Amino acid sequence: MATLLKPRRLPKAATSAPATLSPEQSWPGAWASPEFRGRLGLVGLGLLGLLEAAPRYFHFIQSRPGRLLDDPLLSLLPVHDESTLTFALIYGSIGATLAFLLPRPQLLLRAFWAYFILQLLRMLTLWLLPLDPPVALVALHDPVVDHLFAATTQPVVRDLFFSGHTATMALLALAVRGRRWRWPLVVLTGAVGMLVLVQRVHYSYDVLAAPLFAWLAYWLAERVAWQRPPYKYFS
Protein backbone atom coordinates (compact mmCIF):
# COMPACT_ATOMS: atom_id res chain seq x y z
CA MET A 1 0.00 0.00 0.00
CA ALA A 2 2.83 2.41 0.83
CA THR A 3 4.30 1.74 -2.58
CA LEU A 4 1.00 2.51 -4.27
CA LEU A 5 0.58 5.80 -2.42
CA LYS A 6 4.08 7.01 -3.16
CA PRO A 7 3.97 9.82 -5.76
CA ARG A 8 5.26 8.75 -9.14
CA ARG A 9 8.18 10.84 -10.45
CA LEU A 10 7.80 12.03 -13.99
CA PRO A 11 10.64 11.56 -16.45
CA LYS A 12 13.01 14.48 -16.59
CA ALA A 13 12.11 15.25 -20.21
CA ALA A 14 8.44 15.62 -19.25
CA THR A 15 9.14 18.16 -16.50
CA SER A 16 11.60 20.38 -18.28
CA ALA A 17 10.13 21.15 -21.70
CA PRO A 18 12.25 23.75 -23.50
CA ALA A 19 10.67 27.20 -23.87
CA THR A 20 11.23 27.43 -27.61
CA LEU A 21 9.06 28.92 -30.31
CA SER A 22 6.74 26.55 -32.13
CA PRO A 23 6.87 26.67 -35.95
CA GLU A 24 3.64 28.70 -35.98
CA GLN A 25 5.26 31.41 -33.83
CA SER A 26 8.35 31.91 -36.04
CA TRP A 27 8.30 34.25 -39.02
CA PRO A 28 8.20 31.45 -41.64
CA GLY A 29 5.34 29.75 -39.81
CA ALA A 30 3.40 32.95 -39.15
CA TRP A 31 3.88 34.25 -42.69
CA ALA A 32 2.50 30.99 -44.07
CA SER A 33 -0.87 31.86 -42.49
CA PRO A 34 -3.15 33.97 -44.73
CA GLU A 35 -4.86 35.22 -41.58
CA PHE A 36 -1.62 36.58 -40.18
CA ARG A 37 -0.66 38.24 -43.45
CA GLY A 38 -4.11 39.77 -43.80
CA ARG A 39 -4.16 41.26 -40.32
CA LEU A 40 -0.62 42.53 -40.63
CA GLY A 41 -1.47 44.18 -43.95
CA LEU A 42 -4.68 45.64 -42.54
CA VAL A 43 -2.98 47.29 -39.58
CA GLY A 44 -0.23 48.53 -41.89
CA LEU A 45 -2.82 50.26 -44.06
CA GLY A 46 -4.49 51.66 -40.94
CA LEU A 47 -1.24 53.16 -39.66
CA LEU A 48 -0.49 54.67 -43.06
CA GLY A 49 -3.99 56.17 -43.09
CA LEU A 50 -3.42 57.70 -39.66
CA LEU A 51 -0.10 59.11 -40.80
CA GLU A 52 -1.87 60.79 -43.70
CA ALA A 53 -4.80 62.11 -41.64
CA ALA A 54 -2.95 63.11 -38.47
CA PRO A 55 -1.57 66.51 -39.57
CA ARG A 56 -4.98 67.82 -40.63
CA TYR A 57 -6.66 66.40 -37.56
CA PHE A 58 -4.20 67.92 -35.09
CA HIS A 59 -4.33 71.25 -36.87
CA PHE A 60 -8.09 71.13 -36.26
CA ILE A 61 -7.50 70.30 -32.58
CA GLN A 62 -5.09 73.21 -32.29
CA SER A 63 -7.55 75.65 -33.87
CA ARG A 64 -10.26 75.05 -31.23
CA PRO A 65 -10.43 77.00 -27.99
CA GLY A 66 -10.37 74.83 -24.91
CA ARG A 67 -10.79 74.88 -21.17
CA LEU A 68 -7.96 75.71 -18.78
CA LEU A 69 -7.85 73.26 -15.88
CA ASP A 70 -6.74 73.78 -12.31
CA ASP A 71 -4.00 71.27 -11.46
CA PRO A 72 -2.58 71.52 -7.91
CA LEU A 73 0.11 68.91 -8.65
CA LEU A 74 1.75 71.08 -11.32
CA SER A 75 2.30 73.89 -8.83
CA LEU A 76 4.53 71.55 -6.82
CA LEU A 77 6.86 70.82 -9.74
CA PRO A 78 9.60 72.98 -11.28
CA VAL A 79 9.34 74.23 -14.87
CA HIS A 80 12.11 73.22 -17.24
CA ASP A 81 12.73 72.24 -20.85
CA GLU A 82 13.43 68.50 -20.87
CA SER A 83 12.83 67.82 -24.58
CA THR A 84 16.21 66.17 -25.24
CA LEU A 85 15.98 63.76 -22.29
CA THR A 86 12.31 63.00 -22.93
CA PHE A 87 12.80 61.91 -26.52
CA ALA A 88 16.06 60.13 -25.78
CA LEU A 89 14.10 57.92 -23.37
CA ILE A 90 11.15 57.48 -25.73
CA TYR A 91 13.06 56.62 -28.90
CA GLY A 92 15.58 54.51 -27.01
CA SER A 93 12.71 52.53 -25.48
CA ILE A 94 11.05 52.11 -28.88
CA GLY A 95 14.29 50.76 -30.32
CA ALA A 96 14.77 48.28 -27.47
CA THR A 97 11.16 47.09 -27.68
CA LEU A 98 11.39 46.56 -31.43
CA ALA A 99 14.55 44.51 -30.89
CA PHE A 100 12.52 42.27 -28.58
CA LEU A 101 9.43 42.06 -30.80
CA LEU A 102 10.95 41.60 -34.26
CA PRO A 103 11.77 37.88 -33.77
CA ARG A 104 8.26 37.33 -32.31
CA PRO A 105 5.75 38.00 -35.10
CA GLN A 106 2.55 37.50 -33.12
CA LEU A 107 3.59 39.84 -30.33
CA LEU A 108 4.74 42.34 -32.93
CA LEU A 109 1.38 42.13 -34.70
CA ARG A 110 -0.47 42.70 -31.44
CA ALA A 111 1.75 45.69 -30.62
CA PHE A 112 1.01 47.25 -34.03
CA TRP A 113 -2.73 46.80 -33.53
CA ALA A 114 -2.49 48.19 -29.99
CA TYR A 115 -0.68 51.29 -31.21
CA PHE A 116 -3.25 51.80 -33.96
CA ILE A 117 -6.13 51.47 -31.49
CA LEU A 118 -4.35 53.75 -29.02
CA GLN A 119 -4.14 56.50 -31.65
CA LEU A 120 -7.85 56.14 -32.45
CA LEU A 121 -8.71 56.38 -28.75
CA ARG A 122 -6.57 59.47 -28.35
CA MET A 123 -8.11 61.17 -31.37
CA LEU A 124 -11.53 60.47 -29.87
CA THR A 125 -10.68 61.86 -26.42
CA LEU A 126 -9.04 64.94 -27.93
CA TRP A 127 -12.20 65.62 -29.91
CA LEU A 128 -14.45 65.10 -26.88
CA LEU A 129 -12.34 67.11 -24.39
CA PRO A 130 -10.98 70.37 -25.89
CA LEU A 131 -8.45 71.83 -23.44
CA ASP A 132 -6.00 74.69 -23.28
CA PRO A 133 -2.47 73.83 -22.10
CA PRO A 134 -1.10 74.81 -18.68
CA VAL A 135 -0.10 78.45 -18.42
CA ALA A 136 3.64 77.85 -17.93
CA LEU A 137 3.99 75.50 -20.92
CA VAL A 138 7.48 75.09 -22.38
CA ALA A 139 7.32 73.92 -26.01
CA LEU A 140 8.30 70.28 -26.44
CA HIS A 141 10.58 69.73 -29.44
CA ASP A 142 10.12 66.28 -30.96
CA PRO A 143 12.52 65.72 -33.88
CA VAL A 144 9.99 63.41 -35.61
CA VAL A 145 6.69 65.21 -34.94
CA ASP A 146 8.19 68.65 -35.59
CA HIS A 147 9.09 67.43 -39.06
CA LEU A 148 5.66 65.87 -39.56
CA PHE A 149 3.88 69.12 -38.72
CA ALA A 150 6.39 71.37 -40.46
CA ALA A 151 3.62 72.76 -42.69
CA THR A 152 2.18 74.79 -39.81
CA THR A 153 3.76 77.79 -38.14
CA GLN A 154 1.75 77.23 -34.95
CA PRO A 155 2.90 74.42 -32.64
CA VAL A 156 0.28 71.88 -31.60
CA VAL A 157 -0.15 72.28 -27.83
CA ARG A 158 -3.85 71.46 -27.36
CA ASP A 159 -3.36 67.70 -27.83
CA LEU A 160 -3.71 67.13 -24.11
CA PHE A 161 -6.01 64.36 -22.87
CA PHE A 162 -4.50 61.86 -22.73
CA SER A 163 -0.70 62.04 -22.84
CA GLY A 164 0.44 60.27 -25.99
CA HIS A 165 4.06 60.15 -24.85
CA THR A 166 3.20 58.45 -21.55
CA ALA A 167 0.69 56.10 -23.18
CA THR A 168 3.22 55.02 -25.80
CA MET A 169 5.75 54.19 -23.10
CA ALA A 170 3.14 52.23 -21.15
CA LEU A 171 2.25 50.32 -24.30
CA LEU A 172 5.90 49.39 -24.81
CA ALA A 173 6.00 47.98 -21.28
CA LEU A 174 2.89 45.90 -22.00
CA ALA A 175 4.25 44.62 -25.31
CA VAL A 176 7.40 42.97 -23.94
CA ARG A 177 7.66 39.86 -21.77
CA GLY A 178 9.73 39.09 -18.70
CA ARG A 179 10.70 41.21 -15.71
CA ARG A 180 14.10 42.20 -17.06
CA TRP A 181 12.36 43.81 -20.04
CA ARG A 182 9.11 45.04 -18.54
CA TRP A 183 10.19 46.66 -15.28
CA PRO A 184 12.80 49.01 -16.83
CA LEU A 185 10.12 50.18 -19.25
CA VAL A 186 7.67 50.71 -16.39
CA VAL A 187 10.24 52.90 -14.64
CA LEU A 188 10.94 54.82 -17.84
CA THR A 189 7.19 55.32 -18.35
CA GLY A 190 7.03 57.04 -14.97
CA ALA A 191 10.08 59.12 -15.85
CA VAL A 192 8.58 60.32 -19.14
CA GLY A 193 5.30 61.12 -17.40
CA MET A 194 7.15 63.25 -14.87
CA LEU A 195 9.21 65.00 -17.54
CA VAL A 196 6.19 66.10 -19.57
CA LEU A 197 4.68 67.50 -16.38
CA VAL A 198 7.87 69.41 -15.58
CA GLN A 199 7.70 70.82 -19.09
CA ARG A 200 4.00 71.68 -18.57
CA VAL A 201 2.94 70.14 -21.88
CA HIS A 202 0.31 68.08 -20.02
CA TYR A 203 -1.86 68.18 -16.96
CA SER A 204 -1.37 65.47 -14.36
CA TYR A 205 -4.79 64.10 -15.35
CA ASP A 206 -3.48 63.47 -18.87
CA VAL A 207 -0.48 61.53 -17.57
CA LEU A 208 -2.40 59.49 -14.97
CA ALA A 209 -5.01 58.43 -17.52
CA ALA A 210 -2.47 57.43 -20.18
CA PRO A 211 -1.55 53.95 -18.83
CA LEU A 212 -5.25 53.06 -18.54
CA PHE A 213 -5.83 53.83 -22.21
CA ALA A 214 -2.64 51.95 -23.14
CA TRP A 215 -3.94 48.89 -21.29
CA LEU A 216 -7.33 49.20 -22.99
CA ALA A 217 -5.71 49.42 -26.43
CA TYR A 218 -3.50 46.41 -25.73
CA TRP A 219 -6.47 44.41 -24.43
CA LEU A 220 -8.56 45.25 -27.50
CA ALA A 221 -5.64 44.40 -29.78
CA GLU A 222 -5.63 40.84 -28.47
CA ARG A 223 -9.13 40.43 -29.93
CA VAL A 224 -8.03 41.33 -33.45
CA ALA A 225 -4.34 40.35 -33.65
CA TRP A 226 -4.74 36.70 -34.65
CA GLN A 227 -4.50 34.61 -31.47
CA ARG A 228 -2.79 34.55 -28.11
CA PRO A 229 0.50 32.62 -28.31
CA PRO A 230 0.19 29.26 -26.45
CA TYR A 231 3.60 29.65 -24.82
CA LYS A 232 5.63 32.02 -22.68
CA TYR A 233 8.78 33.70 -23.93
CA PHE A 234 10.01 34.32 -20.40
CA SER A 235 8.82 33.09 -17.04
C-alpha positions in Angstrom: 0.0 0.0 0.0 2.8 2.4 0.8 4.3 1.7 -2.6 1.0 2.5 -4.3 0.6 5.8 -2.4 4.1 7.0 -3.2 4.0 9.8 -5.8 5.3 8.7 -9.1 8.2 10.8 -10.4 7.8 12.0 -14.0 10.6 11.6 -16.5 13.0 14.5 -16.6 12.1 15.2 -20.2 8.4 15.6 -19.3 9.1 18.2 -16.5 11.6 20.4 -18.3 10.1 21.1 -21.7 12.3 23.8 -23.5 10.7 27.2 -23.9 11.2 27.4 -27.6 9.1 28.9 -30.3 6.7 26.6 -32.1 6.9 26.7 -36.0 3.6 28.7 -36.0 5.3 31.4 -33.8 8.3 31.9 -36.0 8.3 34.3 -39.0 8.2 31.5 -41.6 5.3 29.8 -39.8 3.4 33.0 -39.2 3.9 34.2 -42.7 2.5 31.0 -44.1 -0.9 31.9 -42.5 -3.1 34.0 -44.7 -4.9 35.2 -41.6 -1.6 36.6 -40.2 -0.7 38.2 -43.4 -4.1 39.8 -43.8 -4.2 41.3 -40.3 -0.6 42.5 -40.6 -1.5 44.2 -43.9 -4.7 45.6 -42.5 -3.0 47.3 -39.6 -0.2 48.5 -41.9 -2.8 50.3 -44.1 -4.5 51.7 -40.9 -1.2 53.2 -39.7 -0.5 54.7 -43.1 -4.0 56.2 -43.1 -3.4 57.7 -39.7 -0.1 59.1 -40.8 -1.9 60.8 -43.7 -4.8 62.1 -41.6 -2.9 63.1 -38.5 -1.6 66.5 -39.6 -5.0 67.8 -40.6 -6.7 66.4 -37.6 -4.2 67.9 -35.1 -4.3 71.3 -36.9 -8.1 71.1 -36.3 -7.5 70.3 -32.6 -5.1 73.2 -32.3 -7.6 75.7 -33.9 -10.3 75.0 -31.2 -10.4 77.0 -28.0 -10.4 74.8 -24.9 -10.8 74.9 -21.2 -8.0 75.7 -18.8 -7.9 73.3 -15.9 -6.7 73.8 -12.3 -4.0 71.3 -11.5 -2.6 71.5 -7.9 0.1 68.9 -8.7 1.7 71.1 -11.3 2.3 73.9 -8.8 4.5 71.5 -6.8 6.9 70.8 -9.7 9.6 73.0 -11.3 9.3 74.2 -14.9 12.1 73.2 -17.2 12.7 72.2 -20.8 13.4 68.5 -20.9 12.8 67.8 -24.6 16.2 66.2 -25.2 16.0 63.8 -22.3 12.3 63.0 -22.9 12.8 61.9 -26.5 16.1 60.1 -25.8 14.1 57.9 -23.4 11.2 57.5 -25.7 13.1 56.6 -28.9 15.6 54.5 -27.0 12.7 52.5 -25.5 11.1 52.1 -28.9 14.3 50.8 -30.3 14.8 48.3 -27.5 11.2 47.1 -27.7 11.4 46.6 -31.4 14.5 44.5 -30.9 12.5 42.3 -28.6 9.4 42.1 -30.8 10.9 41.6 -34.3 11.8 37.9 -33.8 8.3 37.3 -32.3 5.7 38.0 -35.1 2.6 37.5 -33.1 3.6 39.8 -30.3 4.7 42.3 -32.9 1.4 42.1 -34.7 -0.5 42.7 -31.4 1.7 45.7 -30.6 1.0 47.3 -34.0 -2.7 46.8 -33.5 -2.5 48.2 -30.0 -0.7 51.3 -31.2 -3.3 51.8 -34.0 -6.1 51.5 -31.5 -4.4 53.8 -29.0 -4.1 56.5 -31.6 -7.8 56.1 -32.4 -8.7 56.4 -28.7 -6.6 59.5 -28.4 -8.1 61.2 -31.4 -11.5 60.5 -29.9 -10.7 61.9 -26.4 -9.0 64.9 -27.9 -12.2 65.6 -29.9 -14.5 65.1 -26.9 -12.3 67.1 -24.4 -11.0 70.4 -25.9 -8.4 71.8 -23.4 -6.0 74.7 -23.3 -2.5 73.8 -22.1 -1.1 74.8 -18.7 -0.1 78.5 -18.4 3.6 77.8 -17.9 4.0 75.5 -20.9 7.5 75.1 -22.4 7.3 73.9 -26.0 8.3 70.3 -26.4 10.6 69.7 -29.4 10.1 66.3 -31.0 12.5 65.7 -33.9 10.0 63.4 -35.6 6.7 65.2 -34.9 8.2 68.6 -35.6 9.1 67.4 -39.1 5.7 65.9 -39.6 3.9 69.1 -38.7 6.4 71.4 -40.5 3.6 72.8 -42.7 2.2 74.8 -39.8 3.8 77.8 -38.1 1.7 77.2 -35.0 2.9 74.4 -32.6 0.3 71.9 -31.6 -0.2 72.3 -27.8 -3.8 71.5 -27.4 -3.4 67.7 -27.8 -3.7 67.1 -24.1 -6.0 64.4 -22.9 -4.5 61.9 -22.7 -0.7 62.0 -22.8 0.4 60.3 -26.0 4.1 60.1 -24.9 3.2 58.4 -21.6 0.7 56.1 -23.2 3.2 55.0 -25.8 5.7 54.2 -23.1 3.1 52.2 -21.1 2.2 50.3 -24.3 5.9 49.4 -24.8 6.0 48.0 -21.3 2.9 45.9 -22.0 4.3 44.6 -25.3 7.4 43.0 -23.9 7.7 39.9 -21.8 9.7 39.1 -18.7 10.7 41.2 -15.7 14.1 42.2 -17.1 12.4 43.8 -20.0 9.1 45.0 -18.5 10.2 46.7 -15.3 12.8 49.0 -16.8 10.1 50.2 -19.3 7.7 50.7 -16.4 10.2 52.9 -14.6 10.9 54.8 -17.8 7.2 55.3 -18.4 7.0 57.0 -15.0 10.1 59.1 -15.9 8.6 60.3 -19.1 5.3 61.1 -17.4 7.1 63.3 -14.9 9.2 65.0 -17.5 6.2 66.1 -19.6 4.7 67.5 -16.4 7.9 69.4 -15.6 7.7 70.8 -19.1 4.0 71.7 -18.6 2.9 70.1 -21.9 0.3 68.1 -20.0 -1.9 68.2 -17.0 -1.4 65.5 -14.4 -4.8 64.1 -15.4 -3.5 63.5 -18.9 -0.5 61.5 -17.6 -2.4 59.5 -15.0 -5.0 58.4 -17.5 -2.5 57.4 -20.2 -1.5 53.9 -18.8 -5.2 53.1 -18.5 -5.8 53.8 -22.2 -2.6 52.0 -23.1 -3.9 48.9 -21.3 -7.3 49.2 -23.0 -5.7 49.4 -26.4 -3.5 46.4 -25.7 -6.5 44.4 -24.4 -8.6 45.3 -27.5 -5.6 44.4 -29.8 -5.6 40.8 -28.5 -9.1 40.4 -29.9 -8.0 41.3 -33.4 -4.3 40.3 -33.6 -4.7 36.7 -34.6 -4.5 34.6 -31.5 -2.8 34.5 -28.1 0.5 32.6 -28.3 0.2 29.3 -26.5 3.6 29.7 -24.8 5.6 32.0 -22.7 8.8 33.7 -23.9 10.0 34.3 -20.4 8.8 33.1 -17.0 
